[in-house]
Amino acid sequence: MFIYYGIALLIVVVDQWTKWLVMKNMELGERIILADPYLAWLSHRNRGAAWGMLEGQMWLFAIITVAVIIGILYYFHKHAQGKPLFQLSLMVILGGAIGNFIDRMLRGEVVDFVDVLIPIINYEFPIFNVADAALSVGVVLMIIFIIYDEKQEKKKVS
């Protein structure tokens, strides 16, 4: 069980460390090209949720994040035991949620810095950070778990 908490902690530490590096070494709005035009570091701040939605609603984010954290811990301890993929998905989401929660509570905004252009469709993906990536990966892992779990349950019934 502690290894899963360690994964969440590692995500929080890497997230906060990378955000600190961006704030310390880059000016707001500065862009460092890594693979032109597809990947760059871009020092950006977000006062809202994903894609800047609900900008300035810190009280709402605090309530929602605390509720999500409580829900994750509840499901981790009551429903995820013996289900490693479910445990992993919950802890990856937990790490991401805590990473962005720290930003919102300490800075009043989230530090974003990964700027990606998806070449096939020429789509400028919203700027994100390690916590955002963890949240996305955690949700994908959870969807995979749910699909797998449903298939296993159908096999048991038949």
PyMOL commands that place a pseudoatom at each C-alpha (Angstrom):
pseudoatom trace, name=CA, resn=MET, resi=1, chain=A, elem=C, hetatm=0, pos=[0.000, 0.000, 0.000]
pseudoatom trace, name=CA, resn=PHE, resi=2, chain=A, elem=C, hetatm=0, pos=[2.801, 2.428, 0.868]
pseudoatom trace, name=CA, resn=ILE, resi=3, chain=A, elem=C, hetatm=0, pos=[4.339, 2.100, -2.580]
pseudoatom trace, name=CA, resn=TYR, resi=4, chain=A, elem=C, hetatm=0, pos=[1.186, 3.663, -4.025]
pseudoatom trace, name=CA, resn=TYR, resi=5, chain=A, elem=C, hetatm=0, pos=[1.402, 6.589, -1.620]
pseudoatom trace, name=CA, resn=GLY, resi=6, chain=A, elem=C, hetatm=0, pos=[5.049, 6.869, -2.657]
pseudoatom trace, name=CA, resn=ILE, resi=7, chain=A, elem=C, hetatm=0, pos=[3.956, 7.195, -6.294]
pseudoatom trace, name=CA, resn=ALA, resi=8, chain=A, elem=C, hetatm=0, pos=[1.573, 10.016, -5.371]
pseudoatom trace, name=CA, resn=LEU, resi=9, chain=A, elem=C, hetatm=0, pos=[4.307, 11.723, -3.347]
pseudoatom trace, name=CA, resn=LEU, resi=10, chain=A, elem=C, hetatm=0, pos=[6.805, 11.373, -6.214]
pseudoatom trace, name=CA, resn=ILE, resi=11, chain=A, elem=C, hetatm=0, pos=[4.335, 13.026, -8.590]
pseudoatom trace, name=CA, resn=VAL, resi=12, chain=A, elem=C, hetatm=0, pos=[3.816, 15.932, -6.167]
pseudoatom trace, name=CA, resn=VAL, resi=13, chain=A, elem=C, hetatm=0, pos=[7.575, 16.373, -5.673]
pseudoatom trace, name=CA, resn=VAL, resi=14, chain=A, elem=C, hetatm=0, pos=[8.398, 16.267, -9.413]
pseudoatom trace, name=CA, resn=ASP, resi=15, chain=A, elem=C, hetatm=0, pos=[5.464, 18.590, -10.166]
pseudoatom trace, name=CA, resn=GLN, resi=16, chain=A, elem=C, hetatm=0, pos=[6.479, 21.176, -7.582]
pseudoatom trace, name=CA, resn=TRP, resi=17, chain=A, elem=C, hetatm=0, pos=[10.164, 20.912, -8.504]
pseudoatom trace, name=CA, resn=THR, resi=18, chain=A, elem=C, hetatm=0, pos=[9.516, 21.484, -12.217]
pseudoatom trace, name=CA, resn=LYS, resi=19, chain=A, elem=C, hetatm=0, pos=[7.222, 24.427, -11.451]
pseudoatom trace, name=CA, resn=TRP, resi=20, chain=A, elem=C, hetatm=0, pos=[9.878, 25.904, -9.161]
pseudoatom trace, name=CA, resn=LEU, resi=21, chain=A, elem=C, hetatm=0, pos=[12.459, 25.537, -11.947]
pseudoatom trace, name=CA, resn=VAL, resi=22, chain=A, elem=C, hetatm=0, pos=[10.177, 27.362, -14.381]
pseudoatom trace, name=CA, resn=MET, resi=23, chain=A, elem=C, hetatm=0, pos=[9.454, 30.203, -11.932]
pseudoatom trace, name=CA, resn=LYS, resi=24, chain=A, elem=C, hetatm=0, pos=[13.129, 30.550, -10.976]
pseudoatom trace, name=CA, resn=ASN, resi=25, chain=A, elem=C, hetatm=0, pos=[14.643, 30.337, -14.446]
pseudoatom trace, name=CA, resn=MET, resi=26, chain=A, elem=C, hetatm=0, pos=[12.072, 31.732, -16.869]
pseudoatom trace, name=CA, resn=GLU, resi=27, chain=A, elem=C, hetatm=0, pos=[10.284, 35.030, -17.262]
pseudoatom trace, name=CA, resn=LEU, resi=28, chain=A, elem=C, hetatm=0, pos=[6.506, 34.871, -17.467]
pseudoatom trace, name=CA, resn=GLY, resi=29, chain=A, elem=C, hetatm=0, pos=[5.658, 34.349, -21.150]
pseudoatom trace, name=CA, resn=GLU, resi=30, chain=A, elem=C, hetatm=0, pos=[9.169, 33.184, -22.048]
pseudoatom trace, name=CA, resn=ARG, resi=31, chain=A, elem=C, hetatm=0, pos=[9.258, 30.279, -24.502]
pseudoatom trace, name=CA, resn=ILE, resi=32, chain=A, elem=C, hetatm=0, pos=[12.131, 27.817, -24.917]
pseudoatom trace, name=CA, resn=ILE, resi=33, chain=A, elem=C, hetatm=0, pos=[11.842, 25.713, -28.058]
pseudoatom trace, name=CA, resn=LEU, resi=34, chain=A, elem=C, hetatm=0, pos=[12.705, 22.034, -27.661]
pseudoatom trace, name=CA, resn=ALA, resi=35, chain=A, elem=C, hetatm=0, pos=[11.431, 20.584, -30.954]
pseudoatom trace, name=CA, resn=ASP, resi=36, chain=A, elem=C, hetatm=0, pos=[10.236, 23.386, -33.218]
pseudoatom trace, name=CA, resn=PRO, resi=37, chain=A, elem=C, hetatm=0, pos=[7.297, 23.798, -33.652]
pseudoatom trace, name=CA, resn=TYR, resi=38, chain=A, elem=C, hetatm=0, pos=[5.960, 20.767, -31.759]
pseudoatom trace, name=CA, resn=LEU, resi=39, chain=A, elem=C, hetatm=0, pos=[7.321, 21.084, -28.228]
pseudoatom trace, name=CA, resn=ALA, resi=40, chain=A, elem=C, hetatm=0, pos=[8.451, 23.966, -26.043]
pseudoatom trace, name=CA, resn=TRP, resi=41, chain=A, elem=C, hetatm=0, pos=[8.621, 25.152, -22.453]
pseudoatom trace, name=CA, resn=LEU, resi=42, chain=A, elem=C, hetatm=0, pos=[6.391, 28.200, -22.015]
pseudoatom trace, name=CA, resn=SER, resi=43, chain=A, elem=C, hetatm=0, pos=[6.183, 29.962, -18.667]
pseudoatom trace, name=CA, resn=HIS, resi=44, chain=A, elem=C, hetatm=0, pos=[2.465, 30.470, -18.159]
pseudoatom trace, name=CA, resn=ARG, resi=45, chain=A, elem=C, hetatm=0, pos=[0.096, 30.978, -15.213]
pseudoatom trace, name=CA, resn=ASN, resi=46, chain=A, elem=C, hetatm=0, pos=[-3.469, 29.712, -14.999]
pseudoatom trace, name=CA, resn=ARG, resi=47, chain=A, elem=C, hetatm=0, pos=[-5.900, 31.166, -12.470]
pseudoatom trace, name=CA, resn=GLY, resi=48, chain=A, elem=C, hetatm=0, pos=[-8.661, 28.748, -13.477]
pseudoatom trace, name=CA, resn=ALA, resi=49, chain=A, elem=C, hetatm=0, pos=[-9.196, 25.060, -14.095]
pseudoatom trace, name=CA, resn=ALA, resi=50, chain=A, elem=C, hetatm=0, pos=[-8.382, 23.195, -17.284]
pseudoatom trace, name=CA, resn=TRP, resi=51, chain=A, elem=C, hetatm=0, pos=[-8.131, 25.553, -20.261]
pseudoatom trace, name=CA, resn=GLY, resi=52, chain=A, elem=C, hetatm=0, pos=[-8.625, 28.549, -17.945]
pseudoatom trace, name=CA, resn=MET, resi=53, chain=A, elem=C, hetatm=0, pos=[-12.244, 27.739, -17.070]
pseudoatom trace, name=CA, resn=LEU, resi=54, chain=A, elem=C, hetatm=0, pos=[-13.700, 29.266, -13.880]
pseudoatom trace, name=CA, resn=GLU, resi=55, chain=A, elem=C, hetatm=0, pos=[-10.855, 31.727, -13.549]
pseudoatom trace, name=CA, resn=GLY, resi=56, chain=A, elem=C, hetatm=0, pos=[-10.445, 33.180, -10.063]
pseudoatom trace, name=CA, resn=GLN, resi=57, chain=A, elem=C, hetatm=0, pos=[-12.784, 30.727, -8.298]
pseudoatom trace, name=CA, resn=MET, resi=58, chain=A, elem=C, hetatm=0, pos=[-10.183, 29.525, -5.772]
pseudoatom trace, name=CA, resn=TRP, resi=59, chain=A, elem=C, hetatm=0, pos=[-12.755, 28.748, -3.067]
pseudoatom trace, name=CA, resn=LEU, resi=60, chain=A, elem=C, hetatm=0, pos=[-14.558, 26.421, -5.497]
pseudoatom trace, name=CA, resn=PHE, resi=61, chain=A, elem=C, hetatm=0, pos=[-11.319, 24.659, -6.461]
pseudoatom trace, name=CA, resn=ALA, resi=62, chain=A, elem=C, hetatm=0, pos=[-10.417, 24.223, -2.793]
pseudoatom trace, name=CA, resn=ILE, resi=63, chain=A, elem=C, hetatm=0, pos=[-13.762, 22.601, -1.960]
pseudoatom trace, name=CA, resn=ILE, resi=64, chain=A, elem=C, hetatm=0, pos=[-13.722, 20.369, -5.041]
pseudoatom trace, name=CA, resn=THR, resi=65, chain=A, elem=C, hetatm=0, pos=[-10.100, 19.305, -4.533]
pseudoatom trace, name=CA, resn=VAL, resi=66, chain=A, elem=C, hetatm=0, pos=[-10.616, 18.435, -0.869]
pseudoatom trace, name=CA, resn=ALA, resi=67, chain=A, elem=C, hetatm=0, pos=[-13.713, 16.412, -1.817]
pseudoatom trace, name=CA, resn=VAL, resi=68, chain=A, elem=C, hetatm=0, pos=[-11.776, 14.629, -4.582]
pseudoatom trace, name=CA, resn=ILE, resi=69, chain=A, elem=C, hetatm=0, pos=[-8.894, 13.834, -2.216]
pseudoatom trace, name=CA, resn=ILE, resi=70, chain=A, elem=C, hetatm=0, pos=[-11.303, 12.425, 0.382]
pseudoatom trace, name=CA, resn=GLY, resi=71, chain=A, elem=C, hetatm=0, pos=[-13.052, 10.382, -2.317]
pseudoatom trace, name=CA, resn=ILE, resi=72, chain=A, elem=C, hetatm=0, pos=[-9.760, 9.011, -3.639]
pseudoatom trace, name=CA, resn=LEU, resi=73, chain=A, elem=C, hetatm=0, pos=[-8.590, 8.000, -0.162]
pseudoatom trace, name=CA, resn=TYR, resi=74, chain=A, elem=C, hetatm=0, pos=[-11.950, 6.374, 0.584]
pseudoatom trace, name=CA, resn=TYR, resi=75, chain=A, elem=C, hetatm=0, pos=[-11.951, 4.352, -2.645]
pseudoatom trace, name=CA, resn=PHE, resi=76, chain=A, elem=C, hetatm=0, pos=[-8.287, 3.469, -2.227]
pseudoatom trace, name=CA, resn=HIS, resi=77, chain=A, elem=C, hetatm=0, pos=[-8.851, 1.964, 1.218]
pseudoatom trace, name=CA, resn=LYS, resi=78, chain=A, elem=C, hetatm=0, pos=[-12.373, 0.519, 0.786]
pseudoatom trace, name=CA, resn=HIS, resi=79, chain=A, elem=C, hetatm=0, pos=[-12.628, -0.605, -2.839]
pseudoatom trace, name=CA, resn=ALA, resi=80, chain=A, elem=C, hetatm=0, pos=[-9.190, -0.790, -4.450]
pseudoatom trace, name=CA, resn=GLN, resi=81, chain=A, elem=C, hetatm=0, pos=[-7.459, -3.368, -2.243]
pseudoatom trace, name=CA, resn=GLY, resi=82, chain=A, elem=C, hetatm=0, pos=[-6.179, -6.254, -4.353]
pseudoatom trace, name=CA, resn=LYS, resi=83, chain=A, elem=C, hetatm=0, pos=[-6.713, -4.260, -7.557]
pseudoatom trace, name=CA, resn=PRO, resi=84, chain=A, elem=C, hetatm=0, pos=[-3.274, -2.840, -8.428]
pseudoatom trace, name=CA, resn=LEU, resi=85, chain=A, elem=C, hetatm=0, pos=[-4.344, -0.946, -11.553]
pseudoatom trace, name=CA, resn=PHE, resi=86, chain=A, elem=C, hetatm=0, pos=[-7.193, 0.733, -9.650]
pseudoatom trace, name=CA, resn=GLN, resi=87, chain=A, elem=C, hetatm=0, pos=[-4.832, 1.588, -6.786]
pseudoatom trace, name=CA, resn=LEU, resi=88, chain=A, elem=C, hetatm=0, pos=[-2.276, 3.017, -9.213]
pseudoatom trace, name=CA, resn=SER, resi=89, chain=A, elem=C, hetatm=0, pos=[-4.855, 5.105, -11.070]
pseudoatom trace, name=CA, resn=LEU, resi=90, chain=A, elem=C, hetatm=0, pos=[-6.186, 6.574, -7.812]
pseudoatom trace, name=CA, resn=MET, resi=91, chain=A, elem=C, hetatm=0, pos=[-2.724, 7.495, -6.528]
pseudoatom trace, name=CA, resn=VAL, resi=92, chain=A, elem=C, hetatm=0, pos=[-1.645, 9.046, -9.852]
pseudoatom trace, name=CA, resn=ILE, resi=93, chain=A, elem=C, hetatm=0, pos=[-4.813, 11.185, -9.775]
pseudoatom trace, name=CA, resn=LEU, resi=94, chain=A, elem=C, hetatm=0, pos=[-4.140, 12.012, -6.113]
pseudoatom trace, name=CA, resn=GLY, resi=95, chain=A, elem=C, hetatm=0, pos=[-0.608, 13.190, -6.912]
pseudoatom trace, name=CA, resn=GLY, resi=96, chain=A, elem=C, hetatm=0, pos=[-1.863, 15.413, -9.719]
pseudoatom trace, name=CA, resn=ALA, resi=97, chain=A, elem=C, hetatm=0, pos=[-4.696, 16.849, -7.650]
pseudoatom trace, name=CA, resn=ILE, resi=98, chain=A, elem=C, hetatm=0, pos=[-2.393, 17.686, -4.744]
pseudoatom trace, name=CA, resn=GLY, resi=99, chain=A, elem=C, hetatm=0, pos=[0.236, 19.205, -7.055]
pseudoatom trace, name=CA, resn=ASN, resi=100, chain=A, elem=C, hetatm=0, pos=[-2.171, 21.736, -8.536]
pseudoatom trace, name=CA, resn=PHE, resi=101, chain=A, elem=C, hetatm=0, pos=[-3.891, 22.252, -5.153]
pseudoatom trace, name=CA, resn=ILE, resi=102, chain=A, elem=C, hetatm=0, pos=[-0.577, 23.382, -3.668]
pseudoatom trace, name=CA, resn=ASP, resi=103, chain=A, elem=C, hetatm=0, pos=[-0.201, 25.956, -6.447]
pseudoatom trace, name=CA, resn=ARG, resi=104, chain=A, elem=C, hetatm=0, pos=[-3.706, 27.301, -5.996]
pseudoatom trace, name=CA, resn=MET, resi=105, chain=A, elem=C, hetatm=0, pos=[-3.400, 27.605, -2.230]
pseudoatom trace, name=CA, resn=LEU, resi=106, chain=A, elem=C, hetatm=0, pos=[0.147, 29.032, -2.130]
pseudoatom trace, name=CA, resn=ARG, resi=107, chain=A, elem=C, hetatm=0, pos=[0.238, 31.126, -5.309]
pseudoatom trace, name=CA, resn=GLY, resi=108, chain=A, elem=C, hetatm=0, pos=[-3.400, 31.694, -6.245]
pseudoatom trace, name=CA, resn=GLU, resi=109, chain=A, elem=C, hetatm=0, pos=[-2.597, 30.286, -9.691]
pseudoatom trace, name=CA, resn=VAL, resi=110, chain=A, elem=C, hetatm=0, pos=[-1.198, 27.167, -11.327]
pseudoatom trace, name=CA, resn=VAL, resi=111, chain=A, elem=C, hetatm=0, pos=[2.187, 27.208, -13.060]
pseudoatom trace, name=CA, resn=ASP, resi=112, chain=A, elem=C, hetatm=0, pos=[1.941, 25.628, -16.526]
pseudoatom trace, name=CA, resn=PHE, resi=113, chain=A, elem=C, hetatm=0, pos=[4.874, 25.177, -18.882]
pseudoatom trace, name=CA, resn=VAL, resi=114, chain=A, elem=C, hetatm=0, pos=[4.535, 22.323, -21.398]
pseudoatom trace, name=CA, resn=ASP, resi=115, chain=A, elem=C, hetatm=0, pos=[3.499, 23.691, -24.799]
pseudoatom trace, name=CA, resn=VAL, resi=116, chain=A, elem=C, hetatm=0, pos=[2.619, 21.070, -27.425]
pseudoatom trace, name=CA, resn=LEU, resi=117, chain=A, elem=C, hetatm=0, pos=[1.494, 21.341, -31.042]
pseudoatom trace, name=CA, resn=ILE, resi=118, chain=A, elem=C, hetatm=0, pos=[-0.137, 18.147, -32.337]
pseudoatom trace, name=CA, resn=PRO, resi=119, chain=A, elem=C, hetatm=0, pos=[1.167, 17.998, -35.904]
pseudoatom trace, name=CA, resn=ILE, resi=120, chain=A, elem=C, hetatm=0, pos=[-1.320, 15.726, -37.675]
pseudoatom trace, name=CA, resn=ILE, resi=121, chain=A, elem=C, hetatm=0, pos=[-4.270, 17.966, -36.883]
pseudoatom trace, name=CA, resn=ASN, resi=122, chain=A, elem=C, hetatm=0, pos=[-2.228, 21.144, -36.290]
pseudoatom trace, name=CA, resn=TYR, resi=123, chain=A, elem=C, hetatm=0, pos=[-3.807, 21.559, -32.827]
pseudoatom trace, name=CA, resn=GLU, resi=124, chain=A, elem=C, hetatm=0, pos=[-2.194, 23.780, -30.192]
pseudoatom trace, name=CA, resn=PHE, resi=125, chain=A, elem=C, hetatm=0, pos=[-2.815, 21.716, -27.050]
pseudoatom trace, name=CA, resn=PRO, resi=126, chain=A, elem=C, hetatm=0, pos=[-3.521, 23.761, -23.886]
pseudoatom trace, name=CA, resn=ILE, resi=127, chain=A, elem=C, hetatm=0, pos=[-0.352, 24.445, -21.880]
pseudoatom trace, name=CA, resn=PHE, resi=128, chain=A, elem=C, hetatm=0, pos=[-0.003, 21.981, -19.001]
pseudoatom trace, name=CA, resn=ASN, resi=129, chain=A, elem=C, hetatm=0, pos=[2.285, 20.761, -16.211]
pseudoatom trace, name=CA, resn=VAL, resi=130, chain=A, elem=C, hetatm=0, pos=[3.319, 17.501, -14.509]
pseudoatom trace, name=CA, resn=ALA, resi=131, chain=A, elem=C, hetatm=0, pos=[0.216, 17.479, -12.262]
pseudoatom trace, name=CA, resn=ASP, resi=132, chain=A, elem=C, hetatm=0, pos=[-2.078, 17.938, -15.267]
pseudoatom trace, name=CA, resn=ALA, resi=133, chain=A, elem=C, hetatm=0, pos=[-0.315, 15.093, -17.076]
pseudoatom trace, name=CA, resn=ALA, resi=134, chain=A, elem=C, hetatm=0, pos=[-0.680, 12.880, -13.986]
pseudoatom trace, name=CA, resn=LEU, resi=135, chain=A, elem=C, hetatm=0, pos=[-4.399, 13.647, -13.781]
pseudoatom trace, name=CA, resn=SER, resi=136, chain=A, elem=C, hetatm=0, pos=[-4.845, 12.694, -17.444]
pseudoatom trace, name=CA, resn=VAL, resi=137, chain=A, elem=C, hetatm=0, pos=[-2.780, 9.513, -17.154]
pseudoatom trace, name=CA, resn=GLY, resi=138, chain=A, elem=C, hetatm=0, pos=[-4.620, 8.562, -13.959]
pseudoatom trace, name=CA, resn=VAL, resi=139, chain=A, elem=C, hetatm=0, pos=[-8.000, 8.939, -15.628]
pseudoatom trace, name=CA, resn=VAL, resi=140, chain=A, elem=C, hetatm=0, pos=[-6.875, 6.845, -18.618]
pseudoatom trace, name=CA, resn=LEU, resi=141, chain=A, elem=C, hetatm=0, pos=[-5.584, 4.138, -16.251]
pseudoatom trace, name=CA, resn=MET, resi=142, chain=A, elem=C, hetatm=0, pos=[-8.907, 4.190, -14.404]
pseudoatom trace, name=CA, resn=ILE, resi=143, chain=A, elem=C, hetatm=0, pos=[-10.867, 3.828, -17.658]
pseudoatom trace, name=CA, resn=ILE, resi=144, chain=A, elem=C, hetatm=0, pos=[-8.668, 0.858, -18.613]
pseudoatom trace, name=CA, resn=PHE, resi=145, chain=A, elem=C, hetatm=0, pos=[-9.281, -0.655, -15.169]
pseudoatom trace, name=CA, resn=ILE, resi=146, chain=A, elem=C, hetatm=0, pos=[-13.061, -0.167, -15.439]
pseudoatom trace, name=CA, resn=ILE, resi=147, chain=A, elem=C, hetatm=0, pos=[-13.195, -1.784, -18.886]
pseudoatom trace, name=CA, resn=TYR, resi=148, chain=A, elem=C, hetatm=0, pos=[-11.037, -4.701, -17.730]
pseudoatom trace, name=CA, resn=ASP, resi=149, chain=A, elem=C, hetatm=0, pos=[-13.014, -5.109, -14.493]
pseudoatom trace, name=CA, resn=GLU, resi=150, chain=A, elem=C, hetatm=0, pos=[-16.342, -5.131, -16.344]
pseudoatom trace, name=CA, resn=LYS, resi=151, chain=A, elem=C, hetatm=0, pos=[-15.060, -7.845, -18.688]
pseudoatom trace, name=CA, resn=GLN, resi=152, chain=A, elem=C, hetatm=0, pos=[-13.937, -9.918, -15.695]
pseudoatom trace, name=CA, resn=GLU, resi=153, chain=A, elem=C, hetatm=0, pos=[-17.338, -9.525, -14.030]
pseudoatom trace, name=CA, resn=LYS, resi=154, chain=A, elem=C, hetatm=0, pos=[-19.129, -10.621, -17.229]
pseudoatom trace, name=CA, resn=LYS, resi=155, chain=A, elem=C, hetatm=0, pos=[-16.931, -13.732, -17.358]
pseudoatom trace, name=CA, resn=LYS, resi=156, chain=A, elem=C, hetatm=0, pos=[-17.888, -14.572, -13.759]
pseudoatom trace, name=CA, resn=VAL, resi=157, chain=A, elem=C, hetatm=0, pos=[-21.603, -14.228, -14.519]
pseudoatom trace, name=CA, resn=SER, resi=158, chain=A, elem=C, hetatm=0, pos=[-21.539, -16.377, -17.662]
for i in range(1, 158): cmd.bond("trace and resi %d" % i, "trace and resi %d" % (i + 1))
show_as sticks, trace
zoom trace
